[in-house]
């Protein structure tokens, strides 16, 4: 229950914003969201001293759909910030996009602190790969102020080929600037672009990190940043980093779940972000490189750590794994599904995730060898750590070997994780794993082994929701076909029965601000050529080439988008801005400039422009949707999931495809009205919204625009 102190604090700080900003208008939906977040977090259970963790059933979790204009971030930051302070928790705010993280850190949190009087400290949490590793940098530049490291050659494993002069110059510039404290070690603060391949040689990573034994630990940018996270009230992060932390048990990078209230913004992205974290893959070429290069390193480690027997065990496991990989090459060369295709990538999907009978022994042998190698290489790492404690005079050499071994440990873990999943046979009633092998044709032909769960629901339920002190999941589009069932199912919250849901009202007057038009197209999207011709015919009727307003035309297919662009009348071509032909920022700048100059501007975009694109006012007066945004189940995970649903008597089109398309359609339509002053028209060039039952269901979920035509 909320205490009187908490109620008073929330009310007074919210009122302060109104007092400090004469134009601030409290919105009923925003106040409702503040109350929902505060009430959910007030129901958190705490571990009794010396007792077991409480059994959580979702009592402190709320799922909130908050349409554009509600002011969601202010609501959850105010309520969540106060509740975190009074309940001695940290507020962790996670988003799917960099844009929202920057908005929270640069605008929303400073605004809240300045206008409400609420004293909140906050910091941005980034993955350790965004930070410099001074130790690795000094190794590569031989520019370490610590004299005991001078005189050693940089490890050759850190360079795949002879370094370019410009790369060495940049590394020396980084080193000089960091030593002089003109650079804080955060990649995003370096004024110039740093090539990914070069940055990977000097970034911070878990495997090569010497942790407390590192001579550069006191100046390490990653550890300094992580230490800061333990002192602030609000930590802003992203879904990827949150999932990495949860996969490590929680509390490794971010504050521990049981001490944290989570605000998951853009929550509709969380299930797929989580799935990416729990999947695994590795390259055949890279694995062979690791097996061939490893013995040279284990010999050095054996000499320093006096562990010849352990090194031999690692070498034997590597040889066994190499033998298995070479056997795989024979099988893969014979597989018809992996013959070269026009797309330069062919895929062999193991139906229902079942291991082909003829390959069962090979899969088992590969997995056993990978597991053995992973065990022994970690033992070698422990041996180096022990040697570091016992042989102080060799510490520089030992540290350098640890860094080199870290490169191999990272790759071996990747290989082990992949084969661990590939060899797993779920119980009969459990969902299958998606398993497939792809062939890539390039400078070097390569095979990639893949495995992934088909749902992240169980993992999220057990490792995040049942551990977290509390959580709010929010987005402008969380309902599908008028229900929260899809998001609850995808996130595993369906198994936490006390989870509450809330759909807030939009502050916009859709009937007065917008129109919805469905032209009488006879061509069906199922006939792509006829449908494309119909779009080409209708666009000039819908868009004026003379009126200085913005139009956004959204396509589900790049081919159709390009075909339509090529076939429009000549006087429309100078008005066109097509996604992919120039960077997004440049395209949007040209769009705004055209309208500012009194010219019409038309953006052709794909799915990614249907979400997160903010074009208020006359920058977007018309949104035209070429067809309903159904996604084809064309990747192995979706194909495996769909077959599993069918085998259990379900209909994947109705259970997944239609609900997900409904969310995408609402997101696309949401590009039109962004403020209370906006106006315009949505046009849908797909007759299935009228002729099909699912289309009418999707239509019913759109904002209540005035229907015309």
NORGI-V251088 format. One record per helix or strand of 3 or more residues. SS is the DSSP state (~ for helix, > for strand). FROM is the first residue (numbers start at 1). LEN is the number of residues. If there is no record, write none. Layout:
ss=(SS	SS)
from=(FROM	FROM)
len=(LEN	LEN)
This chain:
ss=(~	~	>	~	>	~	>	~	~	~	~	~	~	~	~	~	~	>	~	~	>	~	>	~	~	~	>	~	~	~	>	>	~	>	~	~	>	~	>	~	>	~	~	>	~	>	~	~	>	~	~	>	~	~	>)
from=(4	28	61	72	90	98	122	128	134	147	156	165	187	196	211	217	221	234	239	257	260	267	280	284	308	336	345	351	357	392	433	446	457	470	485	493	500	510	514	528	550	558	570	576	584	601	607	617	622	636	652	680	688	693	706)
len=(17	15	5	15	6	19	3	3	8	3	3	15	3	7	3	3	9	5	9	3	5	12	4	22	27	3	5	3	34	32	8	8	9	6	7	3	4	4	4	15	5	10	4	3	13	5	4	3	4	12	18	5	4	8	3)
